């Protein structure tokens, strides 16, 4: 249900979303659509694999892929970032925060 809600909210903001039910499916989706995928949002607690494994596997394929990790447990933040997530959002978060993080990852300010 949360996946579908995020999909609808992001599509309203003109993002095309691919959904996966578990980590293995997410990795497969990335492998099939790599050239089209600009960023990944993953929960840490997902079926079959945890989000940490997904992050590691995605970064092994493409170290430049922006990944946002989300979790209801703040204890996951340090590990998610160490595995390669570019940012971490603690649940609950609001849509504006998510959109802001996506924008920052896709349009980094040149220093």
Biotite code that builds the C-alpha atoms (Angstrom):
import biotite.structure as struc

atoms = struc.array([
    struc.Atom([0.000, 0.000, 0.000], chain_id="A", res_id=1, res_name="UNK", atom_name="CA", element="C"),
    struc.Atom([2.821, 2.420, 0.833], chain_id="A", res_id=2, res_name="UNK", atom_name="CA", element="C"),
    struc.Atom([4.514, 1.631, -2.507], chain_id="A", res_id=3, res_name="UNK", atom_name="CA", element="C"),
    struc.Atom([1.329, 2.443, -4.415], chain_id="A", res_id=4, res_name="UNK", atom_name="CA", element="C"),
    struc.Atom([0.804, 5.658, -2.460], chain_id="A", res_id=5, res_name="UNK", atom_name="CA", element="C"),
    struc.Atom([4.350, 6.855, -3.138], chain_id="A", res_id=6, res_name="UNK", atom_name="CA", element="C"),
    struc.Atom([3.959, 5.881, -6.778], chain_id="A", res_id=7, res_name="UNK", atom_name="CA", element="C"),
    struc.Atom([0.785, 7.969, -7.137], chain_id="A", res_id=8, res_name="UNK", atom_name="CA", element="C"),
    struc.Atom([2.279, 10.963, -5.351], chain_id="A", res_id=9, res_name="UNK", atom_name="CA", element="C"),
    struc.Atom([5.475, 10.922, -7.406], chain_id="A", res_id=10, res_name="UNK", atom_name="CA", element="C"),
    struc.Atom([3.596, 10.425, -10.660], chain_id="A", res_id=11, res_name="UNK", atom_name="CA", element="C"),
    struc.Atom([1.576, 13.557, -9.894], chain_id="A", res_id=12, res_name="UNK", atom_name="CA", element="C"),
    struc.Atom([4.959, 15.307, -9.884], chain_id="A", res_id=13, res_name="UNK", atom_name="CA", element="C"),
    struc.Atom([5.817, 13.862, -13.321], chain_id="A", res_id=14, res_name="UNK", atom_name="CA", element="C"),
    struc.Atom([8.059, 10.980, -12.291], chain_id="A", res_id=15, res_name="UNK", atom_name="CA", element="C"),
    struc.Atom([7.559, 7.620, -14.006], chain_id="A", res_id=16, res_name="UNK", atom_name="CA", element="C"),
    struc.Atom([7.771, 4.924, -11.348], chain_id="A", res_id=17, res_name="UNK", atom_name="CA", element="C"),
    struc.Atom([8.679, 1.249, -11.535], chain_id="A", res_id=18, res_name="UNK", atom_name="CA", element="C"),
    struc.Atom([7.565, -0.787, -8.537], chain_id="A", res_id=19, res_name="UNK", atom_name="CA", element="C"),
    struc.Atom([9.103, -3.931, -7.120], chain_id="A", res_id=20, res_name="UNK", atom_name="CA", element="C"),
    struc.Atom([7.680, -6.231, -4.465], chain_id="A", res_id=21, res_name="UNK", atom_name="CA", element="C"),
    struc.Atom([11.035, -7.311, -3.077], chain_id="A", res_id=22, res_name="UNK", atom_name="CA", element="C"),
    struc.Atom([14.772, -6.731, -3.369], chain_id="A", res_id=23, res_name="UNK", atom_name="CA", element="C"),
    struc.Atom([15.415, -9.361, -6.027], chain_id="A", res_id=24, res_name="UNK", atom_name="CA", element="C"),
    struc.Atom([12.651, -7.935, -8.209], chain_id="A", res_id=25, res_name="UNK", atom_name="CA", element="C"),
    struc.Atom([14.001, -4.418, -7.695], chain_id="A", res_id=26, res_name="UNK", atom_name="CA", element="C"),
    struc.Atom([17.464, -5.499, -8.819], chain_id="A", res_id=27, res_name="UNK", atom_name="CA", element="C"),
    struc.Atom([15.969, -7.238, -11.845], chain_id="A", res_id=28, res_name="UNK", atom_name="CA", element="C"),
    struc.Atom([13.947, -4.103, -12.717], chain_id="A", res_id=29, res_name="UNK", atom_name="CA", element="C"),
    struc.Atom([17.128, -2.046, -12.521], chain_id="A", res_id=30, res_name="UNK", atom_name="CA", element="C"),
    struc.Atom([19.030, -4.452, -14.755], chain_id="A", res_id=31, res_name="UNK", atom_name="CA", element="C"),
    struc.Atom([16.221, -4.370, -17.345], chain_id="A", res_id=32, res_name="UNK", atom_name="CA", element="C"),
    struc.Atom([15.661, -0.599, -17.263], chain_id="A", res_id=33, res_name="UNK", atom_name="CA", element="C"),
    struc.Atom([19.035, 0.744, -16.164], chain_id="A", res_id=34, res_name="UNK", atom_name="CA", element="C"),
    struc.Atom([19.222, 3.431, -18.852], chain_id="A", res_id=35, res_name="UNK", atom_name="CA", element="C"),
    struc.Atom([15.819, 4.819, -17.849], chain_id="A", res_id=36, res_name="UNK", atom_name="CA", element="C"),
    struc.Atom([16.188, 4.803, -14.058], chain_id="A", res_id=37, res_name="UNK", atom_name="CA", element="C"),
    struc.Atom([17.477, 8.047, -12.571], chain_id="A", res_id=38, res_name="UNK", atom_name="CA", element="C"),
    struc.Atom([17.158, 7.184, -8.873], chain_id="A", res_id=39, res_name="UNK", atom_name="CA", element="C"),
    struc.Atom([15.938, 4.477, -6.507], chain_id="A", res_id=40, res_name="UNK", atom_name="CA", element="C"),
    struc.Atom([13.897, 4.760, -3.322], chain_id="A", res_id=41, res_name="UNK", atom_name="CA", element="C"),
    struc.Atom([14.045, 1.667, -1.153], chain_id="A", res_id=42, res_name="UNK", atom_name="CA", element="C"),
    struc.Atom([12.736, 0.747, 2.236], chain_id="A", res_id=43, res_name="UNK", atom_name="CA", element="C"),
    struc.Atom([15.260, -1.029, 4.427], chain_id="A", res_id=44, res_name="UNK", atom_name="CA", element="C"),
    struc.Atom([12.691, -3.641, 5.451], chain_id="A", res_id=45, res_name="UNK", atom_name="CA", element="C"),
    struc.Atom([11.715, -5.389, 2.200], chain_id="A", res_id=46, res_name="UNK", atom_name="CA", element="C"),
    struc.Atom([10.865, -9.049, 1.538], chain_id="A", res_id=47, res_name="UNK", atom_name="CA", element="C"),
    struc.Atom([13.529, -11.591, 0.536], chain_id="A", res_id=48, res_name="UNK", atom_name="CA", element="C"),
    struc.Atom([16.448, -9.176, 0.905], chain_id="A", res_id=49, res_name="UNK", atom_name="CA", element="C"),
    struc.Atom([16.827, -6.235, 3.144], chain_id="A", res_id=50, res_name="UNK", atom_name="CA", element="C"),
    struc.Atom([17.363, -2.824, 1.625], chain_id="A", res_id=51, res_name="UNK", atom_name="CA", element="C"),
    struc.Atom([21.034, -2.944, 2.615], chain_id="A", res_id=52, res_name="UNK", atom_name="CA", element="C"),
    struc.Atom([21.647, -5.827, 0.186], chain_id="A", res_id=53, res_name="UNK", atom_name="CA", element="C"),
    struc.Atom([19.712, -4.047, -2.539], chain_id="A", res_id=54, res_name="UNK", atom_name="CA", element="C"),
    struc.Atom([21.730, -0.864, -2.055], chain_id="A", res_id=55, res_name="UNK", atom_name="CA", element="C"),
    struc.Atom([25.023, -2.781, -2.185], chain_id="A", res_id=56, res_name="UNK", atom_name="CA", element="C"),
    struc.Atom([24.033, -4.676, -5.321], chain_id="A", res_id=57, res_name="UNK", atom_name="CA", element="C"),
    struc.Atom([22.760, -1.569, -7.119], chain_id="A", res_id=58, res_name="UNK", atom_name="CA", element="C"),
    struc.Atom([25.909, 0.388, -6.264], chain_id="A", res_id=59, res_name="UNK", atom_name="CA", element="C"),
    struc.Atom([28.043, -2.507, -7.531], chain_id="A", res_id=60, res_name="UNK", atom_name="CA", element="C"),
    struc.Atom([26.317, -2.133, -10.902], chain_id="A", res_id=61, res_name="UNK", atom_name="CA", element="C"),
    struc.Atom([26.279, 1.661, -10.930], chain_id="A", res_id=62, res_name="UNK", atom_name="CA", element="C"),
    struc.Atom([28.175, 3.539, -8.213], chain_id="A", res_id=63, res_name="UNK", atom_name="CA", element="C"),
    struc.Atom([26.676, 6.819, -9.430], chain_id="A", res_id=64, res_name="UNK", atom_name="CA", element="C"),
    struc.Atom([23.034, 5.729, -9.024], chain_id="A", res_id=65, res_name="UNK", atom_name="CA", element="C"),
    struc.Atom([21.290, 8.007, -6.505], chain_id="A", res_id=66, res_name="UNK", atom_name="CA", element="C"),
    struc.Atom([19.597, 5.928, -3.808], chain_id="A", res_id=67, res_name="UNK", atom_name="CA", element="C"),
    struc.Atom([17.255, 7.132, -1.080], chain_id="A", res_id=68, res_name="UNK", atom_name="CA", element="C"),
    struc.Atom([16.842, 4.687, 1.801], chain_id="A", res_id=69, res_name="UNK", atom_name="CA", element="C"),
    struc.Atom([13.779, 4.915, 4.019], chain_id="A", res_id=70, res_name="UNK", atom_name="CA", element="C"),
    struc.Atom([12.987, 3.253, 7.311], chain_id="A", res_id=71, res_name="UNK", atom_name="CA", element="C"),
    struc.Atom([10.920, 3.692, 10.416], chain_id="A", res_id=72, res_name="UNK", atom_name="CA", element="C"),
    struc.Atom([13.983, 2.861, 12.511], chain_id="A", res_id=73, res_name="UNK", atom_name="CA", element="C"),
    struc.Atom([16.671, 5.523, 12.828], chain_id="A", res_id=74, res_name="UNK", atom_name="CA", element="C"),
    struc.Atom([19.183, 2.826, 13.778], chain_id="A", res_id=75, res_name="UNK", atom_name="CA", element="C"),
    struc.Atom([19.308, 1.878, 10.071], chain_id="A", res_id=76, res_name="UNK", atom_name="CA", element="C"),
    struc.Atom([20.590, 5.257, 8.888], chain_id="A", res_id=77, res_name="UNK", atom_name="CA", element="C"),
    struc.Atom([24.305, 4.708, 9.497], chain_id="A", res_id=78, res_name="UNK", atom_name="CA", element="C"),
    struc.Atom([24.345, 1.278, 7.833], chain_id="A", res_id=79, res_name="UNK", atom_name="CA", element="C"),
    struc.Atom([22.274, 2.466, 4.850], chain_id="A", res_id=80, res_name="UNK", atom_name="CA", element="C"),
    struc.Atom([24.680, 5.333, 4.216], chain_id="A", res_id=81, res_name="UNK", atom_name="CA", element="C"),
    struc.Atom([27.696, 3.042, 4.693], chain_id="A", res_id=82, res_name="UNK", atom_name="CA", element="C"),
    struc.Atom([26.257, 0.612, 2.116], chain_id="A", res_id=83, res_name="UNK", atom_name="CA", element="C"),
    struc.Atom([25.989, 3.438, -0.410], chain_id="A", res_id=84, res_name="UNK", atom_name="CA", element="C"),
    struc.Atom([22.645, 5.162, 0.040], chain_id="A", res_id=85, res_name="UNK", atom_name="CA", element="C"),
    struc.Atom([22.969, 8.838, -0.814], chain_id="A", res_id=86, res_name="UNK", atom_name="CA", element="C"),
    struc.Atom([20.453, 9.894, 1.799], chain_id="A", res_id=87, res_name="UNK", atom_name="CA", element="C"),
    struc.Atom([18.179, 8.452, 4.440], chain_id="A", res_id=88, res_name="UNK", atom_name="CA", element="C"),
    struc.Atom([14.621, 9.437, 5.298], chain_id="A", res_id=89, res_name="UNK", atom_name="CA", element="C"),
    struc.Atom([13.056, 8.381, 8.566], chain_id="A", res_id=90, res_name="UNK", atom_name="CA", element="C"),
    struc.Atom([9.392, 7.445, 8.418], chain_id="A", res_id=91, res_name="UNK", atom_name="CA", element="C"),
    struc.Atom([7.089, 9.160, 8.634], chain_id="A", res_id=92, res_name="UNK", atom_name="CA", element="C"),
    struc.Atom([8.297, 11.800, 6.192], chain_id="A", res_id=93, res_name="UNK", atom_name="CA", element="C"),
    struc.Atom([6.321, 14.227, 4.071], chain_id="A", res_id=94, res_name="UNK", atom_name="CA", element="C"),
    struc.Atom([6.138, 14.475, 0.315], chain_id="A", res_id=95, res_name="UNK", atom_name="CA", element="C"),
    struc.Atom([7.927, 17.820, 0.234], chain_id="A", res_id=96, res_name="UNK", atom_name="CA", element="C"),
    struc.Atom([10.935, 16.327, 2.003], chain_id="A", res_id=97, res_name="UNK", atom_name="CA", element="C"),
    struc.Atom([11.067, 13.404, -0.429], chain_id="A", res_id=98, res_name="UNK", atom_name="CA", element="C"),
    struc.Atom([10.733, 15.697, -3.459], chain_id="A", res_id=99, res_name="UNK", atom_name="CA", element="C"),
    struc.Atom([13.437, 17.970, -2.084], chain_id="A", res_id=100, res_name="UNK", atom_name="CA", element="C"),
    struc.Atom([15.834, 15.043, -1.615], chain_id="A", res_id=101, res_name="UNK", atom_name="CA", element="C"),
    struc.Atom([15.116, 13.724, -5.110], chain_id="A", res_id=102, res_name="UNK", atom_name="CA", element="C"),
    struc.Atom([15.701, 17.160, -6.600], chain_id="A", res_id=103, res_name="UNK", atom_name="CA", element="C"),
    struc.Atom([18.976, 17.570, -4.700], chain_id="A", res_id=104, res_name="UNK", atom_name="CA", element="C"),
    struc.Atom([20.211, 14.162, -5.892], chain_id="A", res_id=105, res_name="UNK", atom_name="CA", element="C"),
    struc.Atom([19.248, 14.740, -9.513], chain_id="A", res_id=106, res_name="UNK", atom_name="CA", element="C"),
    struc.Atom([20.397, 18.367, -9.664], chain_id="A", res_id=107, res_name="UNK", atom_name="CA", element="C"),
    struc.Atom([23.416, 18.743, -7.379], chain_id="A", res_id=108, res_name="UNK", atom_name="CA", element="C"),
    struc.Atom([24.640, 22.282, -6.925], chain_id="A", res_id=109, res_name="UNK", atom_name="CA", element="C"),
    struc.Atom([28.105, 22.808, -8.346], chain_id="A", res_id=110, res_name="UNK", atom_name="CA", element="C"),
    struc.Atom([30.479, 23.959, -5.641], chain_id="A", res_id=111, res_name="UNK", atom_name="CA", element="C"),
])
